[in-house]
C-alpha cells in the first residue's frame, strides 16, 4: 500500500527527531525500568477503612452519582435480582454467559434471561435491560469495573440496553483506585470498562443530566 | 467541529479578537457561569484527597520520565498493540495524519466501497488537524457524537473549551439549533422542550440511529499504555463507548505525547484527570482495550488502527524550557481558573486549544510562525499552575515564549522597524548610566508639562499620552513625576545633616 511506504519513513523520522530532542536514544530496558521504579509514589496506595466502612462508602458514592444500591446475603442474591427486576418492570433481559456460575446461584424463575452469544447491536437494542457480575469496585470513587470474563461478557450488552443491574461481591470492593488497578493488572489486556453511575452529561449549562447514550438506570446489588 | 475551523494561521491577534468578544454579554454570562460551576465542583473533590499534592507530583514525574524515553515507550506501544491485532501508523504532521485517516476510512467500507459517514468521539487531536474538513472533502460526513460537539457541529459554531466545548451556549440557543438542524425520518424535533433533559433526550434519539447504523468510528485517545499496547478513553455520556464498541472499524488518532509507561500509571492519571476536568471523583465511563478481540463472538471492532502523530510535538520536546507543555493531559482546569479566559471565552484564542494551555501550546504547534500574540494573553497570575494536575508551570513557559517571540521579532531588519524594540533598547541605555538616567528624569519632567492637569488636591495627572504610549492612558490616568526624586531628596537630606553636624561641632 502506498501509505505504508510513507508511514515507514515517518516512523523513522519521528523516532530520530525524538532522540535528537532528548539528546540520546533509549534502548536499554533495564535502565528505563530502574528509573520507572524510582518514580515518587507518595500518594495513598492502600485503604485504611474497615470492611463495613468501606462498603458504606461505596454505597454512598454510588448513590451520589444516581445509582441505586441494595445489599443481599450470599444465597439470596437471585431473590434480590427478582425483586428489583419486578419493581423495575423488566421481564426480558440479556445476560453474559456464565452469569449463574459467577453469582454462585441459579438465576430467578419467572424472567427471561437470554445469554449473549455475539448478538448484533439491533438484537441488543430489543432488550429491556442487562444483568451482570463485576470484577472489582472502588469505594472512594463509586466505580464498578467490568472485564470480558464469564459473568460480565462483551462490552456491547452493558451499553445498548437502557437498564443495567450489576452484582458486586463484597470481597471485590477496594477502597482506592491504586488497589483496583493492582487487582486488574494480571488481566489488563482484557476489554475493561469503569462505570461510575449511569451515563451522564453536564454539557448544557453545566446541569448534570442522568442518562444520555449508555444505560440511563444503574442498580447495584452488594452481595455479602 | 464544522465549518472553517479555528485556525491559528488565519485568526486575528488575541487582543483584537478579545476586544470584540468581551462585548458579547450573553457569551460572557454563559462562560462565567460554567467556569464557576466547574471550579466549585473541582475544589470540592480535590479537597477530599489528602494526597492530592503527592498525586500531582507523581503525575508530573511520570510525564517527565515518559518524555525522556519517548522513543522507547512509543516503540514498545507499537509492538504490543500490533501483537494484539491493532495496526499502528506514524504521521509526521497534520497533512500526513489526515491522509492516513481518510485512506483508512475509505478502505473500511464493505465490498470495497468507501463509507459516506463515520461516527466520532470528541477529540482535541482530530480538531487540531481539522480532520472533519478533510473527511468532508473526501465525501465522508463525520457525525460528532459528544453532546457539546453535536451542538457545535449543528450550530456551525466553534468549540470554546477543551472539556465542555459548548459552554458559551445556553439552553434556549441550543434548543433553537436542534429544532433547525435535526432531521431524522420518523422523528419530529420541532416541538422540542427547552429543559436540558429534553435537549439531551433529543440528542439521544438523534444519535442512537447513527450508533446502530454507522460501521466506522474515529476517536482520539486519552492514554496509550506502552506496557500492554492498550488504549484508554475517559468520557461521560456513553457516546464514546458506543463508538469504541459497536462499529466494525475503529481509528484512534493520538499525539505521541499520550503514551504512559505502564498500566499501573493509570492509577495516577485516572485520579488526577476526572477531578480536574469535570470535578467528578471518576467520570461515568472509562474504557481500556487492547488491540482486537479475535474470538468468534467478538468484543468490539474487528479492525483497529492507531495513528501516532507528531505535528510539531518533537519540536516542543527539543525546547528544554517549554517541553513541559507536552505533559498536559487536557483536563481544562487551567481554562476555568484563568481570569483572562473567564472574560474572553475560548474563541479569542483562535485555536481549538484555548486558555492558558492554549496560549503555550498553540504557538508551539505552529512552530512559532503563527499565534505569537497568545503568550501575551495572560496576566501571569499563576492560577493555572496552581490547578494543573501535572504541575505544568504555565507562567514560566509563557515568559519563555514571550522571549522567543521578542527575539524573533527583533531579529535582523525587524530591529529597525519595530518601535517597541527600539524603545526598550533606549531604556536599556538610559538605565546603564547614572548621568544619562538623571538627565532623562529632568527631561521627562519637562516633557510631561504640557500633558499634565492638576486635580482638586493640586496633584498633577496625565490623562492622554501620544502615540504608542496612548495604550496606557486609554484606560487609566498617570500621575505626574514628583518634583523631587528619592535620590535628590536623600542627597539633600545628607547634605543638610552634614551641614548641621558641621555647625553643631563649632
Boltz contact constraints between the chains, C-beta under 6 A:
constraints:
  - contact:
      token1: [A, 3]
      token2: [B, 100]
      max_distance: 6.0
  - contact:
      token1: [A, 3]
      token2: [B, 103]
      max_distance: 6.0
  - contact:
      token1: [A, 7]
      token2: [B, 89]
      max_distance: 6.0
  - contact:
      token1: [A, 7]
      token2: [B, 90]
      max_distance: 6.0
  - contact:
      token1: [A, 10]
      token2: [B, 90]
      max_distance: 6.0
  - contact:
      token1: [A, 10]
      token2: [B, 91]
      max_distance: 6.0
  - contact:
      token1: [A, 10]
      token2: [B, 92]
      max_distance: 6.0
  - contact:
      token1: [A, 11]
      token2: [B, 90]
      max_distance: 6.0
  - contact:
      token1: [A, 13]
      token2: [B, 92]
      max_distance: 6.0
  - contact:
      token1: [A, 14]
      token2: [B, 90]
      max_distance: 6.0
  - contact:
      token1: [A, 14]
      token2: [B, 310]
      max_distance: 6.0
  - contact:
      token1: [A, 15]
      token2: [B, 71]
      max_distance: 6.0
  - contact:
      token1: [A, 17]
      token2: [B, 314]
      max_distance: 6.0
  - contact:
      token1: [A, 18]
      token2: [B, 70]
      max_distance: 6.0
  - contact:
      token1: [A, 18]
      token2: [B, 71]
      max_distance: 6.0
  - contact:
      token1: [A, 18]
      token2: [B, 314]
      max_distance: 6.0
  - contact:
      token1: [A, 19]
      token2: [B, 71]
      max_distance: 6.0
  - contact:
      token1: [A, 21]
      token2: [B, 314]
      max_distance: 6.0
  - contact:
      token1: [A, 21]
      token2: [B, 317]
      max_distance: 6.0
  - contact:
      token1: [A, 21]
      token2: [B, 318]
      max_distance: 6.0
  - contact:
      token1: [A, 26]
      token2: [B, 69]
      max_distance: 6.0
  - contact:
      token1: [A, 26]
      token2: [B, 71]
      max_distance: 6.0
  - contact:
      token1: [A, 26]
      token2: [B, 72]
      max_distance: 6.0
  - contact:
      token1: [A, 32]
      token2: [B, 69]
      max_distance: 6.0
  - contact:
      token1: [A, 32]
      token2: [B, 72]
      max_distance: 6.0
  - contact:
      token1: [A, 36]
      token2: [B, 261]
      max_distance: 6.0
  - contact:
      token1: [A, 39]
      token2: [B, 61]
      max_distance: 6.0
  - contact:
      token1: [A, 40]
      token2: [B, 57]
      max_distance: 6.0
  - contact:
      token1: [A, 40]
      token2: [B, 58]
      max_distance: 6.0
  - contact:
      token1: [A, 40]
      token2: [B, 61]
      max_distance: 6.0
  - contact:
      token1: [A, 41]
      token2: [B, 58]
      max_distance: 6.0
  - contact:
      token1: [A, 42]
      token2: [B, 54]
      max_distance: 6.0
  - contact:
      token1: [A, 43]
      token2: [B, 51]
      max_distance: 6.0
  - contact:
      token1: [A, 43]
      token2: [B, 54]
      max_distance: 6.0
  - contact:
      token1: [A, 43]
      token2: [B, 55]
      max_distance: 6.0
  - contact:
      token1: [A, 43]
      token2: [B, 58]
      max_distance: 6.0
  - contact:
      token1: [A, 44]
      token2: [B, 51]
      max_distance: 6.0
  - contact:
      token1: [A, 118]
      token2: [B, 297]
      max_distance: 6.0
  - contact:
      token1: [A, 121]
      token2: [B, 212]
      max_distance: 6.0
  - contact:
      token1: [A, 121]
      token2: [B, 246]
      max_distance: 6.0
  - contact:
      token1: [A, 141]
      token2: [B, 281]
      max_distance: 6.0
  - contact:
      token1: [A, 141]
      token2: [B, 282]
      max_distance: 6.0
  - contact:
      token1: [A, 143]
      token2: [B, 282]
      max_distance: 6.0
  - contact:
      token1: [A, 148]
      token2: [B, 299]
      max_distance: 6.0
  - contact:
      token1: [A, 154]
      token2: [B, 299]
      max_distance: 6.0
  - contact:
      token1: [A, 155]
      token2: [B, 245]
      max_distance: 6.0
  - contact:
      token1: [A, 155]
      token2: [B, 299]
      max_distance: 6.0
  - contact:
      token1: [A, 156]
      token2: [B, 245]
      max_distance: 6.0
  - contact:
      token1: [A, 159]
      token2: [B, 241]
      max_distance: 6.0
  - contact:
      token1: [A, 159]
      token2: [B, 245]
      max_distance: 6.0
  - contact:
      token1: [A, 177]
      token2: [B, 267]
      max_distance: 6.0
  - contact:
      token1: [A, 177]
      token2: [B, 270]
      max_distance: 6.0
  - contact:
      token1: [A, 177]
      token2: [B, 271]
      max_distance: 6.0
  - contact:
      token1: [A, 178]
      token2: [B, 267]
      max_distance: 6.0
  - contact:
      token1: [A, 181]
      token2: [B, 264]
      max_distance: 6.0
  - contact:
      token1: [A, 181]
      token2: [B, 267]
      max_distance: 6.0
  - contact:
      token1: [A, 185]
      token2: [B, 263]
      max_distance: 6.0
  - contact:
      token1: [A, 188]
      token2: [B, 228]
      max_distance: 6.0
  - contact:
      token1: [A, 188]
      token2: [B, 263]
      max_distance: 6.0
  - contact:
      token1: [A, 189]
      token2: [B, 228]
      max_distance: 6.0
  - contact:
      token1: [A, 189]
      token2: [B, 290]
      max_distance: 6.0
  - contact:
      token1: [A, 191]
      token2: [B, 289]
      max_distance: 6.0
  - contact:
      token1: [A, 191]
      token2: [B, 299]
      max_distance: 6.0
  - contact:
      token1: [A, 192]
      token2: [B, 288]
      max_distance: 6.0
  - contact:
      token1: [A, 193]
      token2: [B, 287]
      max_distance: 6.0
  - contact:
      token1: [A, 194]
      token2: [B, 286]
      max_distance: 6.0
  - contact:
      token1: [A, 196]
      token2: [B, 282]
      max_distance: 6.0
  - contact:
      token1: [A, 196]
      token2: [B, 284]
      max_distance: 6.0
  - contact:
      token1: [A, 197]
      token2: [B, 284]
      max_distance: 6.0
  - contact:
      token1: [A, 199]
      token2: [B, 237]
      max_distance: 6.0
  - contact:
      token1: [A, 199]
      token2: [B, 238]
      max_distance: 6.0
  - contact:
      token1: [A, 199]
      token2: [B, 284]
      max_distance: 6.0
  - contact:
      token1: [A, 200]
      token2: [B, 236]
      max_distance: 6.0
  - contact:
      token1: [A, 200]
      token2: [B, 284]
      max_distance: 6.0
  - contact:
      token1: [A, 201]
      token2: [B, 147]
      max_distance: 6.0
  - contact:
      token1: [A, 201]
      token2: [B, 200]
      max_distance: 6.0
  - contact:
      token1: [A, 201]
      token2: [B, 236]
      max_distance: 6.0
  - contact:
      token1: [A, 201]
      token2: [B, 237]
      max_distance: 6.0
  - contact:
      token1: [A, 203]
      token2: [B, 147]
      max_distance: 6.0
  - contact:
      token1: [A, 203]
      token2: [B, 148]
      max_distance: 6.0
  - contact:
      token1: [A, 203]
      token2: [B, 164]
      max_distance: 6.0
  - contact:
      token1: [A, 204]
      token2: [B, 171]
      max_distance: 6.0
  - contact:
      token1: [A, 204]
      token2: [B, 196]
      max_distance: 6.0
  - contact:
      token1: [A, 204]
      token2: [B, 199]
      max_distance: 6.0
  - contact:
      token1: [A, 205]
      token2: [B, 170]
      max_distance: 6.0
  - contact:
      token1: [A, 205]
      token2: [B, 171]
      max_distance: 6.0
  - contact:
      token1: [A, 206]
      token2: [B, 34]
      max_distance: 6.0
  - contact:
      token1: [A, 206]
      token2: [B, 37]
      max_distance: 6.0
  - contact:
      token1: [A, 207]
      token2: [B, 196]
      max_distance: 6.0
  - contact:
      token1: [A, 209]
      token2: [B, 196]
      max_distance: 6.0
  - contact:
      token1: [A, 209]
      token2: [B, 197]
      max_distance: 6.0
  - contact:
      token1: [A, 209]
      token2: [B, 200]
      max_distance: 6.0
  - contact:
      token1: [A, 212]
      token2: [B, 200]
      max_distance: 6.0
  - contact:
      token1: [A, 212]
      token2: [B, 204]
      max_distance: 6.0
  - contact:
      token1: [A, 212]
      token2: [B, 237]
      max_distance: 6.0
  - contact:
      token1: [A, 212]
      token2: [B, 238]
      max_distance: 6.0
  - contact:
      token1: [A, 213]
      token2: [B, 237]
      max_distance: 6.0
  - contact:
      token1: [A, 213]
      token2: [B, 238]
      max_distance: 6.0
  - contact:
      token1: [A, 213]
      token2: [B, 239]
      max_distance: 6.0
  - contact:
      token1: [A, 213]
      token2: [B, 242]
      max_distance: 6.0
  - contact:
      token1: [A, 214]
      token2: [B, 238]
      max_distance: 6.0
